[in-house]
Amino acid sequence: MTEDPILDAFHHLTRDRTDETFFVSPKSRSTIGEVAQLAAKLADLAAGADIPRGALVGLVAPNGPSFAGGFLGLRQAGFKVLLIDASTPQAERERIHRAIGSVAELVTQKGWPSSLGDLRFNTLSIAQEPIELPCEVSTVRLSSGSTGIPRGIAHTSEALIADERGLRQTMNLDCETVLTAVPLSHAYGFASIFLPSIMCGWPLVVSEGIGPFAAIHAADVCGVTFLPTVPAYLQALLKMREPPALPSPIRLVITAGAVLRPDTAALFRETYGQEVHVFYGASEVGGIAYDREGGAAQRGALGPPVEGVRLHLIDEPGCDEGTGIVEVESPAAAMAFVPVASSTLSNGRFRTSDLGTLDDNGDLRLLGRVDAMVNIRGKKVYPHEVETVIESLNGVSETIVLGAPAADGSGDALFAAVAGGSHRPTVAEILDWCRSRLAPHKVPRHISLVPSIPRTPRGKIDRRAVRRILLPTDADR
């Protein structure tokens, strides 16, 4: 195995700061030295298995010493690490291993192991040829695409560190205490939380229990200064009759993983007296854009590119001038998709499926996904445009628009799921609103009023669930 700069950074920590905190919760604490000891034991456990060095091994662990020790231990044993969410069921994990070609997995349900027996190293007997990855690859992350077919993204440690450094510089982070409410196995948590702890020795705070109060309690008790989160969490806080106070040490709140609605950003500022900074990235290329000043979400923007990142807008037929597919050029770009490479990710560039534009001040603004474009009577419609119009109507909290064949065989049509409070407008009022602001072909053919828009555990829109609501006879197609 080639030298790994992530392991080198951790070795410096264990040499110079062994007694300092790595993970802490209101009830538990684990030092850098203790995590190093766990990593060494897991490295011995993994190295004792009949698996060739350089093979791909899955890591399935929740936030805490188990994740850090597992990742570092597998790397010390000479394996490449496939990051898998701890909540992933066994059947789904088997499907992932079969598709990507991993040969073993390190699994635990405990973030704070009481002994080595809390972690299991399982050699897999799945009929699949092990994948051969370049020796430079250290980590494979799973694509968050919507195809339903597992696909890996192969990263070098150098690229991962370039992402961490770019984000740390862009966000003006220094000596932070970080709340680990975001799974460390996700690209967002790995780059914004786990790697800075390895590189800089930041203590990571793990909440105990579930619900917004548990996270806020941990942040308060442990003196959190930096809170990376997702829009769904902020919405849950702000929906409370009396939202809990934000701990005073918190100086920076960022959100990623899904769109932060302008009204949520405005209400957060009104409630807590500080801005939410939006962050846009992709598993394939790390950080893309960041709202340095705050307030971008209220303008429907994402901020300018992250340090070291260059954005290119690739012309898309039928789009307005100045609008195009967002292509990202970055030192943090992954090597390739696995097991099948794609021209959309190569040579330090990643072509997204997002349609965007750059404002005069350099802010990136997304208009929708190219793969979500709907052809209505020969004209292109981007659902995000229709969603924005409907959400500007008083009483509407959130809207999802999708295209599908109309039941009468007349071609594609637009379907909308609209959520709102007790004073939500009627279907007729929504249609009137759309007709006065959109071209006729952009007005939804069908509208369903729903209590809320379904979301995945990661806070993203569950589009399959939306389809089941809007197209019950077209389930999951």
C-alpha positions as a printed Julia matrix, in Angstrom:
477×3 Matrix{Float64}:
   0.0     0.0     0.0
   1.27    3.47   -0.83
   1.67    6.01    1.93
  -1.63    7.58    2.97
  -1.6    11.26    3.98
  -4.74   10.72    6.09
  -2.91    8.09    8.13
   0.14   10.34    8.3
  -1.97   13.16    9.74
  -3.5    10.84   12.32
  -0.07    9.54   13.35
   0.96   13.14   14.03
  -2.11   13.54   16.25
  -1.37   10.38   18.2
   2.21   11.46   18.72
   1.53   15.05   19.8
  -2.02   15.12   21.23
  -2.77   11.6    22.39
  -4.66   12.63   25.56
  -6.89   15.21   23.84
 -10.55   14.55   23.06
 -11.51   12.94   19.77
 -15.19   12.15   20.48
 -17.31   13.45   23.33
 -20.97   13.23   24.32
 -22.84   14.39   27.43
 -21.98   11.01   29.02
 -18.87    9.67   27.27
 -15.44   10.71   26.08
 -12.83    9.06   23.89
  -9.32   10.44   23.4
  -7.18   10.44   20.29
  -5.01    7.79   21.91
  -7.98    5.55   22.65
  -9.17    5.77   19.04
  -5.62    4.94   17.92
  -5.63    1.84   20.12
  -8.99    0.73   18.69
  -7.72    1.31   15.14
  -4.62   -0.81   15.84
  -6.71   -3.68   17.2
  -9.07   -3.56   14.23
  -6.12   -3.43   11.85
  -4.8    -6.65   13.41
  -8.27   -8.23   13.21
  -8.65   -7.34    9.53
  -5.09   -8.28    8.61
  -5.67  -11.73   10.09
  -8.42  -12.48    7.59
  -7.63  -14.34    4.39
  -8.09  -11.28    2.22
  -5.46   -9.77   -0.11
  -4.12   -6.33    0.78
  -5.63   -3.63   -1.4
  -9.05   -5.31   -1.5
 -12.22   -3.28   -0.98
 -13.85   -3.7     2.46
 -17.11   -2.11    3.6
 -17.32   -0.06    6.8
 -20.74    0.01    8.45
 -20.56    2.04   11.67
 -22.48    4.92   13.28
 -20.84    8.16   14.38
 -18.33    7.75   17.17
 -15.04    5.98   17.93
 -16.22    2.89   16.01
 -16.35    4.81   12.73
 -12.98    6.49   13.23
 -11.26    3.36   14.51
 -12.84    1.28   11.75
 -11.77    3.56    8.92
  -8.25    4.09   10.24
  -7.83    0.41   11.15
  -8.88   -0.83    7.72
  -6.5     1.61    6.07
  -3.66    0.56    8.38
  -4.32   -3.06    7.41
  -3.89   -2.1     3.75
  -7.53   -2.21    2.62
  -9.54    0.27    0.6
 -12.68    1.37    2.47
 -16.23    1.4     1.12
 -18.32    3.76    3.28
 -21.84    2.45    3.95
 -24.51    4.14    6.08
 -24.95    2.4     9.43
 -28.74    2.23    8.94
 -28.42    0.17    5.73
 -30.19   -3.22    6.13
 -28.18   -6.38    5.56
 -30.03   -7.29    2.35
 -29.26   -3.88    0.9
 -25.62   -4.16    1.98
 -25.35   -7.47    0.17
 -26.73   -5.86   -2.97
 -24.13   -3.09   -2.66
 -21.25   -5.52   -2.13
 -22.39   -7.64   -5.07
 -22.63   -4.64   -7.41
 -19.37   -2.98   -6.42
 -17.21   -6.01   -5.65
 -16.22   -5.58   -2.01
 -14.99   -8.76   -0.32
 -15.65   -8.15    3.39
 -17.27   -5.74    5.8
 -16.58   -4.36    9.27
 -19.91   -3.91   11.02
 -21.12   -2.49   14.33
 -24.3    -0.9    15.62
 -22.47    0.83   18.47
 -20.76    4.17   18.01
 -19.01    3.71   21.36
 -17.87    0.06   21.56
 -17.44   -1.43   25.02
 -15.08   -4.06   23.64
 -13.64   -5.34   20.39
 -16.44   -7.9    20.35
 -18.91   -5.13   19.46
 -17.42   -5.05   15.96
 -17.7    -7.92   13.48
 -15.38   -8.52   10.54
 -17.33  -10.55    7.99
 -15.74  -12.15    4.96
 -18.34  -12.14    2.19
 -19.3   -15.19    0.17
 -21.09  -13.29   -2.56
 -20.59  -14.57   -6.09
 -18.83  -11.55   -7.49
 -15.3   -10.97   -8.73
 -13.39   -8.58   -6.45
 -12.98   -5.2    -8.04
  -9.46   -4.15   -8.99
  -8.9    -0.52   -8.07
  -5.79    1.59   -8.7
  -3.38    1.5    -5.79
  -3.89    5.26   -5.25
  -7.54    4.75   -4.26
  -8.17    4.78   -0.51
 -11.91    5.31   -0.19
 -15.04    4.47   -2.15
 -18.24    6.37   -1.5
 -21.67    5.39   -2.77
 -23.4     7.47   -5.38
 -26.56    9.23   -4.26
 -28.05    8.92   -7.74
 -31.65    7.85   -8.27
 -31.1     4.93  -10.66
 -31.45    2.39   -7.88
 -28.3     0.55   -9.03
 -25.43    0.81   -6.5
 -22.45    2.66   -7.9
 -19.2     3.54   -6.18
 -17.04    6.65   -6.45
 -13.31    5.99   -6.06
 -11.27    8.65   -4.24
  -7.61    9.11   -3.45
  -6.69   10.41    0.0
  -4.99   13.37   -1.68
  -8.28   14.39   -3.31
 -10.19   13.96   -0.05
  -7.69   16.16    1.77
  -7.88   18.76   -1.0
 -11.64   18.87   -0.43
 -11.21   19.23    3.34
  -8.66   22.03    2.98
 -10.74   23.9     0.44
 -13.83   23.74    2.65
 -11.94   24.72    5.79
 -10.45   27.75    4.03
 -13.71   28.73    2.35
 -15.74   28.46    5.56
 -13.07   30.27    7.57
 -12.85   27.45   10.09
 -10.15   27.45   12.75
 -10.18   25.57   16.07
 -13.73   24.21   16.17
 -15.81   21.88   18.29
 -18.2    20.18   15.87
 -21.61   18.54   16.33
 -21.66   15.25   14.41
 -25.36   15.23   13.62
 -24.54   14.35    9.98
 -23.44   10.72    9.37
 -19.68   10.55    8.94
 -20.18    7.89    6.26
 -21.81   10.48    3.99
 -19.65   12.69    1.78
 -20.87   15.79    3.65
 -19.97   14.45    7.09
 -16.71   12.84    5.98
 -15.3    16.03    4.43
 -16.79   18.65    6.77
 -16.51   16.8    10.1
 -14.37   13.66   10.14
 -11.39   14.76    8.04
 -10.97   18.15    9.78
 -10.8    16.24   13.08
  -8.04   14.04   11.64
  -6.15   16.96   10.1
  -6.6    19.52   12.89
  -7.56   17.58   16.01
 -11.04   19.07   16.36
 -13.17   17.36   19.05
 -16.34   15.83   17.65
 -19.55   15.94   19.68
 -21.96   13.01   19.38
 -25.54   13.49   20.55
 -27.31   10.81   22.58
 -30.89    9.85   21.84
 -32.97   11.09   18.95
 -34.87   14.27   18.14
 -33.78   17.9    17.89
 -33.55   18.36   21.67
 -30.88   15.61   21.95
 -28.61   17.33   19.44
 -29.11   20.79   20.95
 -28.5    19.39   24.45
 -25.23   17.78   23.36
 -24.16   20.96   21.58
 -24.88   22.99   24.71
 -23.17   20.66   27.19
 -20.08   20.13   25.03
 -19.55   23.69   23.79
 -20.14   23.21   20.05
 -18.97   26.09   17.85
 -19.72   24.64   14.4
 -23.04   23.02   13.43
 -23.23   21.26   10.03
 -26.81   20.11    9.49
 -29.54   19.55    6.9
 -32.66   21.6     6.05
 -35.02   18.97    7.51
 -33.45   19.41   10.96
 -33.81   23.19   10.88
 -37.41   22.86    9.73
 -38.12   20.51   12.64
 -36.64   23.04   15.1
 -38.58   25.95   13.7
 -41.92   24.1    13.64
 -41.89   23.78   17.42
 -44.17   26.01   19.41
 -41.11   27.19   21.33
 -37.9    26.36   19.42
 -35.01   25.52   21.77
 -32.34   28.16   22.19
 -29.22   27.78   20.11
 -26.17   27.28   22.37
 -24.23   30.54   22.57
 -20.83   29.11   21.48
 -22.22   28.18   18.05
 -20.82   30.73   15.63
 -21.46   28.96   12.32
 -24.43   26.94   11.05
 -24.24   25.39    7.58
 -26.73   23.24    5.74
 -26.36   20.89    2.78
 -27.79   17.73    1.26
 -31.05   19.32    0.12
 -32.46   22.71   -0.82
 -32.88   25.19    2.04
 -36.14   27.0     1.45
 -35.97   30.83    1.56
 -38.7    31.03    4.21
 -36.85   28.53    6.44
 -33.64   30.56    6.15
 -35.51   33.79    6.95
 -37.3    32.26    9.94
 -34.02   30.87   11.3
 -32.44   34.32   11.16
 -35.51   35.86   12.81
 -35.54   33.2    15.55
 -31.83   32.89   16.31
 -30.33   36.15   15.1
 -27.8    34.57   12.76
 -27.66   33.35    9.2
 -27.67   29.82    7.86
 -24.9    29.35    5.3
 -25.82   27.03    2.44
 -23.33   24.54    1.05
 -23.63   22.69   -2.26
 -21.51   19.68   -3.08
 -21.52   16.25   -4.69
 -20.07   12.92   -3.63
 -18.12   12.81   -6.9
 -16.26   16.08   -6.42
 -16.72   17.33   -2.85
 -17.53   20.96   -2.17
 -18.79   23.01   -5.1
 -20.27   26.28   -3.81
 -20.66   27.94   -0.42
 -22.52   30.98    0.9
 -19.71   32.85    2.67
 -21.68   35.9     3.77
 -25.03   34.29    4.63
 -28.41   35.13    3.14
 -27.93   33.36   -0.21
 -30.75   30.88    0.48
 -33.19   33.75    0.83
 -32.18   34.88   -2.67
 -32.53   31.37   -4.08
 -28.76   31.11   -4.57
 -25.92   28.95   -3.26
 -22.98   31.33   -3.12
 -19.76   31.39   -5.18
 -17.46   28.41   -5.83
 -15.42   26.83   -3.05
 -11.72   27.77   -2.98
  -9.82   25.92   -5.72
 -13.01   25.03   -7.64
 -13.87   26.3   -11.11
 -17.38   26.08  -12.55
 -18.26   25.75  -16.21
 -21.75   25.99  -17.7
 -22.14   23.57  -20.59
 -24.67   24.63  -23.2
 -27.9    22.65  -23.2
 -30.1    22.92  -26.31
 -33.21   24.97  -25.68
 -31.86   26.75  -22.6
 -31.61   30.5   -22.19
 -28.29   32.26  -22.72
 -26.13   32.11  -19.6
 -27.76   28.87  -18.48
 -26.18   25.45  -18.76
 -25.27   22.15  -17.15
 -22.97   22.69  -14.18
 -19.54   21.12  -14.71
 -17.08   21.19  -11.81
 -13.3    21.32  -12.12
 -11.65   20.58   -8.79
  -8.54   19.08   -7.19
 -11.0    17.13   -5.02
 -12.57   15.29   -7.95
 -12.76   11.52   -7.59
 -10.81    9.23   -9.94
 -13.78    7.42  -11.44
 -17.07    5.63  -10.93
 -16.82    1.92  -10.15
 -17.29   -0.7   -11.33
 -18.11    1.07  -14.63
 -16.39    4.36  -15.44
 -18.2     7.28  -17.07
 -17.04   10.25  -19.11
 -19.02   12.52  -16.74
 -16.27   11.98  -14.13
 -12.72   12.07  -15.44
  -9.55   14.15  -15.54
 -10.44   16.25  -12.51
 -13.87   17.23  -13.8
 -17.4    16.16  -12.99
 -20.39   17.03  -15.14
 -23.44   17.16  -12.87
 -27.06   16.75  -13.88
 -27.86   20.2   -12.49
 -28.9    23.08  -14.68
 -27.6    26.39  -13.36
 -26.57   29.95  -13.92
 -23.99   32.29  -12.39
 -25.21   35.66  -11.12
 -23.28   38.87  -11.75
 -21.75   38.57   -8.27
 -20.54   35.03   -8.96
 -23.26   33.19   -7.0
 -24.34   29.84   -8.4
 -28.07   29.42   -8.81
 -29.61   26.03   -9.65
 -32.65   25.88  -11.91
 -33.35   22.16  -11.79
 -31.98   18.84  -12.98
 -31.53   18.09  -16.63
 -32.69   14.52  -16.08
 -35.9    15.9   -14.52
 -36.75   17.93  -17.62
 -40.19   17.18  -19.01
 -41.23   17.56  -22.64
 -44.74   19.03  -22.75
 -46.17   19.31  -26.25
 -42.67   19.65  -27.7
 -41.54   22.3   -25.2
 -39.05   21.86  -22.35
 -40.25   22.39  -18.81
 -37.99   22.28  -15.75
 -40.09   21.26  -12.72
 -38.06   23.47  -10.36
 -39.4    26.57  -12.12
 -42.99   25.44  -11.55
 -42.23   24.5    -7.92
 -40.83   27.99   -7.27
 -43.98   29.64   -8.6
 -46.34   27.47   -6.53
 -44.24   27.97   -3.37
 -44.56   31.74   -3.75
 -48.29   31.41   -3.0
 -49.23   32.16    0.61
 -50.04   29.02    2.59
 -47.83   26.69    0.54
 -44.87   25.29    2.47
 -43.36   22.94   -0.11
 -44.05   21.59   -3.61
 -42.72   18.78   -5.76
 -43.48   18.69   -9.48
 -42.74   15.74  -11.76
 -43.59   14.68  -15.25
 -45.2    11.43  -16.33
 -47.39   10.16  -19.16
 -50.98   11.34  -18.86
 -53.58    8.64  -18.33
 -55.49    9.72  -21.46
 -52.5     9.02  -23.72
 -52.07   12.66  -24.72
 -48.34   12.69  -23.89
 -46.43   13.81  -20.83
 -48.11   15.96  -18.2
 -47.04   17.72  -15.01
 -48.12   16.4   -11.62
 -47.68   18.42   -8.41
 -47.74   17.47   -4.73
 -48.38   20.56   -2.6
 -47.91   20.71    1.19
 -49.04   23.48    3.49
 -50.51   24.37    6.84
 -54.1    24.8     7.95
 -54.54   27.76    5.58
 -53.25   25.95    2.52
 -54.91   27.13   -0.71
 -57.3    24.91   -2.63
 -56.44   23.14   -5.87
 -58.46   25.71   -7.8
 -56.57   28.59   -6.17
 -53.23   26.96   -6.97
 -54.22   26.45  -10.59
 -55.38   30.07  -10.91
 -52.08   31.22   -9.42
 -50.12   29.12  -11.93
 -52.17   30.22  -14.93
 -51.5    33.87  -14.12
 -47.72   33.34  -13.86
 -46.77   30.45  -16.16
 -47.13   29.63  -19.81
 -50.03   27.22  -20.41
 -47.78   24.19  -21.03
 -46.11   24.74  -17.64
 -49.32   24.6   -15.6
 -49.68   21.22  -13.79
 -52.37   18.92  -15.15
 -52.96   17.32  -11.73
 -52.4    18.65   -8.19
 -52.5    16.59   -4.98
 -52.7    18.29   -1.58
 -50.55   16.44    0.98
 -49.78   16.97    4.7
 -46.03   16.98    4.0
 -43.53   16.02    1.32
 -42.0    12.57    2.03
 -38.29   12.62    2.85
 -35.55   10.03    3.22
 -33.62    9.61    6.51
 -30.96   11.89    4.99
 -33.49   14.69    4.63
 -33.73   14.51    0.85
 -37.01   14.35   -1.06
 -38.18   10.75   -1.36
 -39.17   10.93   -5.0
 -40.33    7.33   -5.15
 -42.77    8.03   -2.33
 -43.93   11.18   -4.15
 -44.54    9.12   -7.28
 -46.65    6.68   -5.28
 -48.76    9.61   -4.07
 -49.17   11.25   -7.45
 -49.18    8.14   -9.63
 -50.52    5.26   -7.53
 -50.8     2.98  -10.56
 -47.23    3.76  -11.6
 -45.54    2.69   -8.33
 -41.76    3.04   -8.46
 -41.63    2.95  -12.23
